[in-house]
Amino acid sequence: MLKTGIYVDAENIRLCGGYGMRYDILVDLANANNSIMLRANSYLAEDKKSTEEDPEYRNKLYAYHDVLRKCGFKVIKKYVKHYVDDEGVVTTKANADMDLAIDAILQCRNLDRIILLTGDGDFIRLVTALQNKGCRVEVIGFNNVSNDLREAADIYLSGFLIPGLLPFSNDIEGDNWHRGTVATYKADRGFGFFRYYVFGDNGLKAKTVFFHCSKSAHEQEAHIFAHHGKIFEFQIVPTTRDSAKVEAQNIRLLNADNY
């Protein structure tokens, strides 16, 4: 049984496309594949002045903290500091990087696997240090993820691709929606296969599904399917010719700005 720890750089995740992320799905991920979640920390910013003066801010923030705690996470607060420069411009800062790094180093002696949620390249040295202590380090991020951080991790996975981790936007109707990347694409024939993930008995399982660019909102710009790193949203439905077979329809390129 692999003892797993989760460390969430919550401010980085929130600002980089992961707003609304479901922590219960992280727990499922940590407990899958012969693993058990032993440690779970989320590092959050709190504006103490707003907490004292703004009831709406306070209620929303504390309700959010309660959700995290019910999922089994320890909430580590970093209070926002306000700085005024010589020209009177106010800037705010609430960096919990040091707190996260120290906690992970101290706690990793009891862990085999660490899931780190961040896109911040400042954590590269932490990843290396944890690996040198014998831990497997998996990084999950959304937008603006450091390429060096991806390469340093034992495995990197986009949070957009983990089923259920980030809800679909409100304009999507119907069931059986997925996010995936292009596995193969034949530009001369306009079809290919998406790779996407589902939760199986042993954690995440990769699957593929057929698609044709004519079933997308991007038929006139089909060249985008040649870029294997792009993420698409699509519905998996029975084909019109054979209901026993399925294909991707209502395909659209993920607009990360909406998340």
C-alpha positions, -999 to 999 in steps of 0.1 A, spaced: 0 0 0 15 33 -11 13 61 15 3 92 -4 4 129 5 -13 157 -14 1 193 -13 -20 220 -30 -6 254 -39 -42 267 -39 -35 303 -50 -14 292 -80 -41 267 -90 -69 293 -86 -52 319 -107 -41 294 -134 -74 279 -144 -83 256 -115 -109 277 -98 -137 255 -86 -115 224 -84 -131 195 -65 -110 183 -36 -130 151 -32 -118 140 -66 -82 145 -54 -89 122 -25 -102 95 -49 -70 99 -70 -48 96 -39 -66 65 -27 -66 47 -61 -41 22 -74 -31 5 -42 -26 38 -24 -39 54 8 -40 92 15 -20 97 46 -15 135 44 -34 163 26 -25 200 29 -39 229 11 -21 263 13 -45 292 9 -44 330 11 -67 350 34 -70 387 35 -73 393 73 -87 429 68 -115 416 45 -123 388 69 -128 413 97 -147 439 77 -166 420 49 -191 394 61 -197 381 26 -160 375 20 -157 359 54 -187 336 50 -176 324 15 -140 319 26 -149 299 57 -175 278 39 -148 269 14 -124 260 42 -151 238 57 -155 219 24 -118 212 23 -117 200 58 -146 177 52 -126 162 23 -98 154 48 -75 184 40 -56 205 65 -60 241 57 -28 262 60 -35 299 58 -11 325 46 -23 360 54 -22 386 26 2 414 31 -3 448 15 26 469 3 25 506 -8 53 518 -30 67 554 -33 40 563 -58 12 551 -36 5 519 -56 -8 491 -34 3 455 -41 -6 424 -23 13 392 -16 5 359 1 32 334 -9 30 300 8 58 284 -12 81 281 18 55 267 41 45 240 15 82 231 8 91 227 45 60 207 53 66 184 24 102 178 32 95 171 69 65 148 62 78 129 33 97 105 56 64 88 61 52 89 25 59 69 -7 40 91 -32 34 128 -33 8 146 -55 18 182 -59 -7 206 -74 10 237 -88 24 251 -120 51 271 -103 86 264 -115 100 275 -81 91 240 -68 115 222 -91 141 219 -63 114 206 -39 105 179 -65 141 168 -68 146 168 -30 115 146 -25 127 122 -52 161 120 -36 144 110 -4 127 81 -23 93 96 -30 75 94 -63 63 129 -72 33 135 -95 25 170 -105 -9 183 -115 -15 217 -130 -38 236 -152 -26 267 -172 9 283 -172 27 253 -160 65 255 -160 80 231 -186 109 224 -163 85 214 -135 68 190 -159 101 174 -168 113 172 -132 82 153 -120 79 115 -123 47 122 -141 28 153 -150 -10 154 -157 -31 183 -167 -59 188 -142 -83 195 -170 -79 158 -180 -87 142 -147 -124 132 -148 -145 154 -125 -117 174 -110 -129 206 -127 -166 209 -136 -176 217 -171 -188 253 -179 -225 260 -175 -231 263 -212 -226 226 -218 -258 205 -220 -263 168 -219 -243 139 -204 -212 119 -211 -188 149 -216 -151 143 -215 -119 162 -220 -90 147 -240 -61 153 -263 -54 141 -298 -37 107 -299 -36 104 -337 -49 125 -365 -50 119 -403 -51 154 -417 -58 142 -453 -89 124 -442 -100 146 -413 -103 120 -386 -84 107 -357 -86 95 -321 -89 114 -288 -72 100 -257 -91 107 -225 -92 92 -189 -118 75 -168 -115 62 -132 -111 25 -131 -104 -1 -104 -67 9 -104 -71 46 -107 -70 66 -139 -73 45 -171 -65 59 -206 -91 53 -233 -94 64 -269 -124 74 -290 -128 81 -328 -136 116 -340 -141 134 -373 -134 171 -376 -168 176 -392 -184 169 -358 -166 198 -343 -169 236 -341 -135 238 -358 -141 222 -392 -128 252 -410 -96 253 -389 -89 215 -387 -52 222 -384 -57 226 -347 -61 188 -344 -25 183 -355 -14 199 -322 -13 170 -297 -10 192 -267 -43 210 -271 -72 199 -249 -107 194 -264 -141 189 -248 -165 164 -265 -195 142 -260 -192 105 -265 -223 92 -282 -234 62 -303 -227 65 -340 -255 69 -365 -245 39 -384 -240 15 -355 -254 21 -321 -230 -4 -306 -201 19 -315 -194 53 -302 -177 85 -314 -169 120 -302 -193 147 -312 -199 184 -303 -162 188 -302 -147 221 -292 -113 234 -282 -111 240 -244 -113 277 -237 -93 278 -205 -102 314 -199 -138 302 -190 -125 282 -160 
